[in-house]
Amino acid sequence: MTVAQTAVNPETISAQPPSAQPSGRRRGSAGGRREKPNYLAGALATLWLVIVAVPLYYLVAASFRTRQDYLSTSPLRPPADPTGENYTTVFDGGFLTYLVNTAVVTVATVAIVVGLCVPAAYAIARNTGRLVQRTFSVMLIGLAIPAQATIIPVYLLITQMRLYDTLLAIILPTAAYAMPVALLVMTNSLRDVPKELYEAQTLDGAGPFAVLRSLVLPLAKPAITTISVFTALNAWNGFLFPLVLTQSKDTRVLTLGLWDFQGQFGTNVPGLLAAVTLSVVPIFLLYLFGRRYLLGGLTAGFGK
């Protein structure tokens, strides 16, 4: 048998010991091994799931109890006789009015913030002048100023503008306090866009508004979703501005409407929890829709 025949003989190859097998096969078998499960991460994730799920279960379960059942049984025990009376009480107490007012405040606030932040962030990202960058730095000072510190000047401005006890009195301050964070997120996101794309649009004869419409808006959708979700969460859960800047029941939002279940001698806890459950559902769905963009948009540009 010649040397060439020995080199191509399958029996000779299969008869070789494991140490003589090609190294690529050994690497393939080693690469197929499964990694060991991370039991610590699984235990911590399960613990966090319990911490989050138990309050939600308590919230929903208690909303289907009667007041007598709530006071006489364990709070974690399933309702013995579930009832929808609490939800009927909530809707009879003007919940739909509060829900509509809150939705108007939230949508209007998001529209103002997005409508102002997108062109402002585009101008800041494309203009490296000292005046523009210092103005941007001054605007970010708003991140360090709490709303409680400026509530009296805001109240005076709203009354002088004759907007007291209107939904606009809630919308304008809420949008103003959401602007610094939204502008920071939007600017960092637009700075991630390669300069070559802007230059290509300019060479094609596109003006600033055409670049904003055809390039910036499509690429900034994750950032726009991020600031929309963040602003909507703050507007939906806002309490200070509605408390100070509104008074009548017609302009009351959900956070103030919950007070209706607190009486002089007691609190209708199951009815209150039913109202909380209904008020959580819309914003919870919004968070589920935009949660994958939220973290990525908040951290955009910080890795540079």
Wavefront OBJ file of the C-alpha trace (Angstrom):
o trace
v 0.000 0.000 0.000
v 1.373 3.367 -0.975
v 1.672 6.403 1.252
v -1.005 8.257 -0.733
v -3.488 5.422 -0.277
v -2.815 5.343 3.435
v -3.516 9.074 3.733
v -6.972 8.776 2.193
v -8.044 5.457 3.684
v -11.132 6.049 5.896
v -10.393 2.977 8.005
v -6.949 4.313 8.838
v -8.432 7.670 9.871
v -11.117 6.083 12.072
v -8.554 3.830 13.694
v -6.486 6.730 14.953
v -6.549 7.331 18.726
v -8.540 10.303 20.098
v -5.341 12.282 20.568
v -4.596 11.998 16.843
v -7.983 13.271 15.709
v -8.077 16.720 14.027
v -7.994 19.590 16.449
v -11.038 21.188 14.812
v -13.241 18.258 15.886
v -12.033 18.587 19.481
v -12.841 22.269 19.462
v -16.285 21.561 18.073
v -17.095 19.093 20.832
v -15.760 21.466 23.466
v -17.776 24.323 22.021
v -20.963 22.331 22.378
v -20.751 22.175 26.140
v -23.462 24.015 28.037
v -22.577 26.641 30.556
v -23.452 26.022 34.172
v -26.717 27.674 35.227
v -26.406 30.770 37.392
v -28.412 29.733 40.439
v -27.705 32.969 42.311
v -29.116 35.100 39.500
v -32.167 32.830 39.276
v -32.762 33.060 43.037
v -32.445 36.850 43.028
v -34.763 37.125 40.006
v -37.331 34.936 41.751
v -37.057 37.025 44.904
v -37.570 40.220 42.920
v -40.578 38.674 41.149
v -42.141 37.880 44.521
v -41.462 41.400 45.802
v -43.200 42.883 42.764
v -46.009 40.333 42.381
v -47.247 40.244 45.991
v -48.245 43.949 46.150
v -49.928 43.693 42.753
v -51.847 40.622 43.880
v -52.862 42.389 47.087
v -53.993 45.441 45.100
v -56.212 43.481 42.719
v -57.532 40.977 45.272
v -58.484 43.641 47.824
v -60.351 45.631 45.183
v -62.848 42.741 44.877
v -63.535 42.510 48.620
v -66.284 44.097 50.611
v -65.276 46.442 53.411
v -66.326 43.869 56.004
v -64.376 41.105 54.293
v -61.314 43.331 54.022
v -61.321 44.080 57.764
v -62.022 40.542 58.960
v -59.775 38.301 56.803
v -56.105 38.054 55.925
v -55.054 40.568 53.241
v -53.306 37.858 51.166
v -56.223 35.467 51.261
v -58.308 35.278 48.051
v -61.694 37.013 48.331
v -64.289 34.643 49.750
v -67.132 36.375 47.886
v -65.706 38.543 45.057
v -67.770 41.599 44.220
v -67.572 44.337 41.602
v -69.348 46.851 43.829
v -66.133 48.783 44.416
v -65.652 49.372 40.702
v -69.251 50.508 40.389
v -68.644 52.975 43.207
v -65.523 54.229 41.464
v -67.316 54.951 38.191
v -70.257 56.556 40.006
v -67.819 58.850 41.825
v -66.591 60.600 38.680
v -63.697 58.340 37.759
v -64.224 58.821 34.027
v -63.889 62.601 34.414
v -60.647 62.202 36.322
v -59.393 59.704 33.759
v -60.141 62.000 30.822
v -58.495 64.972 32.558
v -55.395 62.915 33.306
v -55.248 61.635 29.732
v -55.519 65.195 28.354
v -52.756 66.413 30.660
v -50.520 63.468 29.740
v -51.004 63.665 25.967
v -50.610 67.448 25.879
v -47.489 67.348 28.034
v -45.885 64.671 25.858
v -46.756 66.602 22.693
v -45.180 69.814 24.027
v -42.023 68.087 25.244
v -41.464 66.085 22.057
v -42.356 69.023 19.801
v -39.813 71.283 21.505
v -37.066 68.801 22.358
v -36.554 67.253 18.933
v -35.676 70.479 17.025
v -33.803 71.894 20.041
v -31.703 68.735 20.405
v -31.026 68.747 16.651
v -29.765 72.324 16.855
v -27.565 71.545 19.877
v -26.132 68.372 18.336
v -25.265 70.071 15.028
v -24.072 73.404 16.409
v -20.802 73.332 18.320
v -20.751 77.057 19.048
v -19.874 78.151 22.560
v -23.108 80.118 23.051
v -25.327 77.163 22.113
v -23.419 74.716 24.300
v -23.454 77.043 27.303
v -27.170 77.612 26.860
v -27.621 73.861 26.840
v -25.595 73.591 30.059
v -27.757 76.249 31.705
v -30.914 74.394 30.730
v -29.578 71.246 32.385
v -29.493 73.087 35.710
v -33.205 72.303 35.832
v -32.253 68.714 36.671
v -31.035 69.883 40.097
v -34.019 72.101 40.976
v -36.967 70.283 42.614
v -40.482 71.367 41.801
v -41.219 71.992 45.480
v -38.620 74.775 45.545
v -40.375 76.766 42.804
v -44.034 76.066 43.515
v -44.733 79.576 44.868
v -43.286 81.414 41.816
v -45.092 78.956 39.542
v -48.352 79.617 41.395
v -47.898 83.387 41.008
v -47.172 83.054 37.275
v -50.200 80.840 36.701
v -52.547 83.202 38.546
v -51.192 86.239 36.698
v -51.739 84.435 33.403
v -55.331 83.702 34.533
v -54.827 79.980 34.098
v -55.559 78.915 37.662
v -57.926 75.944 37.988
v -57.484 74.887 34.366
v -55.821 71.859 32.856
v -53.324 74.162 31.151
v -52.110 75.177 34.602
v -50.999 71.566 35.108
v -49.700 70.969 31.587
v -47.270 73.895 31.310
v -45.271 73.366 34.554
v -45.222 69.596 34.057
v -43.815 69.997 30.548
v -41.275 72.564 31.762
v -39.907 70.219 34.408
v -39.748 67.312 31.964
v -37.764 69.307 29.407
v -34.225 69.044 30.894
v -34.181 65.245 31.068
v -35.879 64.888 27.687
v -33.483 67.343 26.067
v -30.468 65.551 27.538
v -31.637 62.162 26.268
v -32.539 63.516 22.847
v -29.282 65.422 22.386
v -27.111 62.442 23.324
v -29.086 60.258 20.937
v -28.621 62.646 17.998
v -24.911 62.958 18.737
v -24.633 59.232 18.040
v -25.716 59.794 14.432
v -22.604 59.715 12.180
v -21.630 63.087 10.755
v -21.298 61.518 7.322
v -25.076 61.089 7.155
v -25.636 64.788 7.834
v -22.998 65.703 5.270
v -24.542 63.400 2.664
v -27.927 65.040 3.150
v -26.349 68.484 2.828
v -24.524 67.528 -0.363
v -27.823 66.350 -1.828
v -29.166 69.863 -1.320
v -31.332 69.206 1.738
v -31.893 72.141 4.080
v -32.051 71.950 7.895
v -35.779 71.208 7.966
v -35.453 68.544 5.255
v -32.628 66.880 7.203
v -34.743 67.007 10.342
v -37.693 65.404 8.575
v -35.939 62.784 6.452
v -32.955 61.837 8.631
v -33.325 62.884 12.244
v -36.901 61.806 12.900
v -36.512 58.235 11.527
v -33.239 57.660 13.388
v -34.496 59.242 16.615
v -37.583 57.048 17.041
v -36.113 55.094 20.015
v -35.156 58.332 21.779
v -38.539 59.885 21.047
v -40.238 56.803 22.483
v -38.019 57.036 25.566
v -38.806 60.657 26.356
v -42.480 60.063 25.580
v -42.727 57.196 28.078
v -40.701 59.056 30.703
v -42.756 62.244 30.337
v -46.046 60.335 30.313
v -45.149 58.550 33.548
v -44.382 61.840 35.297
v -47.486 63.578 33.956
v -49.809 60.672 34.790
v -48.520 60.363 38.362
v -48.142 64.093 39.001
v -49.559 65.303 42.297
v -47.985 68.609 43.374
v -49.053 70.801 40.461
v -52.677 69.511 40.370
v -52.897 69.969 44.142
v -51.700 73.593 44.151
v -52.870 74.872 40.769
v -56.399 73.418 40.560
v -59.399 73.450 42.857
v -62.683 72.419 41.253
v -63.858 68.880 40.660
v -64.084 69.454 36.887
v -60.303 69.866 36.627
v -59.390 67.111 39.081
v -57.030 64.372 37.931
v -56.695 60.785 39.141
v -54.114 61.455 41.829
v -56.476 63.935 43.480
v -59.602 61.918 42.743
v -58.375 59.190 45.091
v -59.132 61.546 47.970
v -62.836 60.962 47.398
v -62.534 57.602 49.151
v -61.206 59.147 52.349
v -63.966 60.299 54.663
v -64.005 62.078 57.996
v -64.243 58.890 60.053
v -62.594 56.316 57.837
v -61.349 55.267 54.420
v -63.011 52.966 51.925
v -59.873 50.945 51.302
v -61.338 48.416 48.803
v -62.882 51.249 46.796
v -59.612 53.170 46.916
v -57.689 50.134 45.703
v -60.190 49.604 42.897
v -59.577 53.185 41.740
v -55.817 52.655 41.974
v -56.089 49.455 39.925
v -57.992 51.222 37.168
v -55.595 54.165 37.169
v -52.534 51.895 36.920
v -53.693 49.901 33.878
v -53.222 52.569 31.124
v -49.779 53.713 32.211
v -48.704 50.108 32.821
v -49.615 49.232 29.232
v -47.693 52.278 28.010
v -44.645 51.175 29.976
v -44.832 47.656 28.538
v -44.973 49.126 25.041
v -41.929 51.378 25.426
v -39.835 49.641 28.076
v -37.280 48.211 25.629
v -36.477 51.732 24.415
v -36.427 53.311 27.861
v -33.068 52.088 29.152
v -31.339 52.339 25.791
v -32.509 55.899 25.295
v -31.547 57.002 28.805
v -28.008 55.677 28.355
v -27.529 56.893 24.770
v -24.305 58.764 24.245
v -22.895 58.189 27.744
v -20.548 55.434 26.603
v -18.481 57.781 24.469
l 1 2 3 4 5 6 7 8 9 10 11 12 13 14 15 16 17 18 19 20 21 22 23 24 25 26 27 28 29 30 31 32 33 34 35 36 37 38 39 40 41 42 43 44 45 46 47 48 49 50 51 52 53 54 55 56 57 58 59 60 61 62 63 64 65 66 67 68 69 70 71 72 73 74 75 76 77 78 79 80 81 82 83 84 85 86 87 88 89 90 91 92 93 94 95 96 97 98 99 100 101 102 103 104 105 106 107 108 109 110 111 112 113 114 115 116 117 118 119 120 121 122 123 124 125 126 127 128 129 130 131 132 133 134 135 136 137 138 139 140 141 142 143 144 145 146 147 148 149 150 151 152 153 154 155 156 157 158 159 160 161 162 163 164 165 166 167 168 169 170 171 172 173 174 175 176 177 178 179 180 181 182 183 184 185 186 187 188 189 190 191 192 193 194 195 196 197 198 199 200 201 202 203 204 205 206 207 208 209 210 211 212 213 214 215 216 217 218 219 220 221 222 223 224 225 226 227 228 229 230 231 232 233 234 235 236 237 238 239 240 241 242 243 244 245 246 247 248 249 250 251 252 253 254 255 256 257 258 259 260 261 262 263 264 265 266 267 268 269 270 271 272 273 274 275 276 277 278 279 280 281 282 283 284 285 286 287 288 289 290 291 292 293 294 295 296 297 298 299 300 301 302 303 304
